[in-house]
Amino acid sequence: VCRLMDYGKFKYQEQKKAAEAKAKQTVIEIKEIKFRPGTDDGDYNIKMRNIKRFLAEGDKCKITLRFRGREITHQEIGMALLNRIRAELGDSIVIEQFPKLEGRQMIMMIAPGKKKVAAKPVADTAPVSAS
């Protein structure tokens, strides 16, 4: 079975399909937020606000906790900070990489969680009788 068609028109349609598919693609970026074990509440809140914004935009976040000098001996402080971040974000995230130590940095990767679709409430429909 053979189909006769205009090759120029066919090429144009294929090009349009490819351009449309490319336009629908979304690029997921990895944003990095850096903390220190001594990050205080003001800076912590600003960084958390940025993390929430990045996740809302659909980007992944790499949370880096850098130890300097003798801070590396108190890794439990860093782990507590990363657990605090995880607890504050709650169920809205998926943890792709749990906190692990790489050199003098503790790294955790998070991604936005699945959007929960609210179930439509079932309306109680009683049959209306015509009187």
C-alpha positions as CSV (number, residue, x, y, z in Angstrom):
1,V,0.0,0.0,0.0
2,C,1.4,3.3,-1.0
3,R,0.3,6.9,-0.4
4,L,1.0,9.8,-2.7
5,M,1.6,13.1,-0.9
6,D,3.5,16.3,-1.1
7,Y,6.9,15.8,0.5
8,G,7.3,19.4,1.4
9,K,4.0,19.4,3.3
10,F,4.9,16.2,5.1
11,K,8.3,17.7,6.2
12,Y,6.5,20.8,7.4
13,Q,4.0,18.8,9.5
14,E,6.7,16.7,11.0
15,Q,8.7,19.8,11.9
16,K,5.6,21.3,13.5
17,K,5.0,18.1,15.6
18,A,8.6,18.2,16.8
19,A,8.4,21.8,17.7
20,E,5.1,21.3,19.6
21,A,6.6,18.3,21.5
22,K,9.7,20.4,22.4
23,A,7.5,23.3,23.7
24,K,5.6,20.9,26.0
25,Q,8.8,19.7,27.7
26,T,9.7,21.0,31.1
27,V,13.3,21.1,32.2
28,I,13.8,20.2,35.9
29,E,16.7,22.1,37.4
30,I,18.6,21.3,40.5
31,K,18.8,24.3,42.8
32,E,21.4,24.2,45.6
33,I,20.9,25.8,49.0
34,K,23.8,26.0,51.4
35,F,23.6,25.8,55.1
36,R,26.1,25.9,57.9
37,P,25.7,24.2,61.4
38,G,25.4,27.6,62.9
39,T,22.8,29.0,60.6
40,D,20.5,31.1,62.8
41,D,16.7,31.5,62.6
42,G,16.6,34.5,60.4
43,D,18.8,33.1,57.7
44,Y,17.2,29.7,58.1
45,N,13.7,31.1,57.5
46,I,14.9,32.9,54.3
47,K,16.5,29.7,53.0
48,M,13.4,27.7,53.8
49,R,11.3,30.2,51.9
50,N,13.5,29.8,48.9
51,I,13.4,26.0,49.1
52,K,9.6,26.1,49.2
53,R,9.6,28.4,46.2
54,F,11.9,26.2,44.2
55,L,9.8,23.1,45.0
56,A,6.6,24.9,44.0
57,E,8.2,25.7,40.6
58,G,8.9,22.0,40.2
59,D,12.7,22.1,40.7
60,K,14.7,19.7,42.8
61,C,16.8,21.0,45.7
62,K,20.2,19.9,46.8
63,I,20.7,20.9,50.4
64,T,24.3,21.2,51.3
65,L,25.5,21.6,54.9
66,R,29.2,22.6,54.9
67,F,31.4,22.0,58.0
68,R,34.4,24.2,58.5
69,G,37.3,23.6,60.9
70,R,36.4,21.6,64.0
71,E,32.7,21.7,63.2
72,I,33.1,18.3,61.5
73,T,33.4,16.7,64.9
74,H,29.8,17.6,65.7
75,Q,28.0,16.0,62.8
76,E,24.9,15.4,65.0
77,I,24.2,19.2,64.8
78,G,24.2,19.0,61.0
79,M,22.0,15.9,61.0
80,A,19.6,17.6,63.4
81,L,19.4,20.6,61.0
82,L,18.6,18.4,58.0
83,N,16.0,16.5,59.9
84,R,14.4,19.8,61.0
85,I,14.3,20.9,57.3
86,R,12.7,17.5,56.4
87,A,10.2,17.7,59.2
88,E,9.2,21.3,58.3
89,L,8.6,20.4,54.6
90,G,6.6,17.4,55.7
91,D,4.8,15.3,53.1
92,S,5.2,17.9,50.3
93,I,8.6,16.5,49.3
94,V,10.2,13.2,48.2
95,I,13.6,12.6,49.6
96,E,15.8,11.4,46.7
97,Q,19.0,11.1,48.6
98,F,19.1,10.9,52.4
99,P,21.7,12.9,54.2
100,K,25.2,11.6,53.7
101,L,28.6,12.9,54.4
102,E,30.8,13.7,51.4
103,G,34.1,15.1,52.6
104,R,33.3,18.1,54.7
105,Q,29.8,18.4,53.4
106,M,26.5,16.7,54.3
107,I,24.2,16.5,51.3
108,M,20.5,15.8,51.0
109,M,18.5,15.8,47.7
110,I,14.8,16.5,47.8
111,A,12.2,16.8,45.0
112,P,8.6,18.1,45.0
113,G,6.1,15.5,46.1
114,K,3.2,14.3,44.0
115,K,0.3,16.7,43.9
116,K,-2.6,15.3,45.8
117,V,-5.8,15.5,43.8
118,A,-8.8,16.4,46.0
119,A,-11.5,13.9,45.7
120,K,-14.8,15.5,44.5
121,P,-17.4,15.3,47.2
122,V,-20.3,13.0,46.1
123,A,-23.5,15.1,46.1
124,D,-26.4,13.4,47.6
125,T,-28.8,13.3,44.7
126,A,-32.3,12.4,45.8
127,P,-34.8,11.7,43.0
128,V,-37.2,14.6,42.7
129,S,-40.8,13.4,42.4
130,A,-43.2,15.4,40.3
131,S,-46.4,16.1,42.2
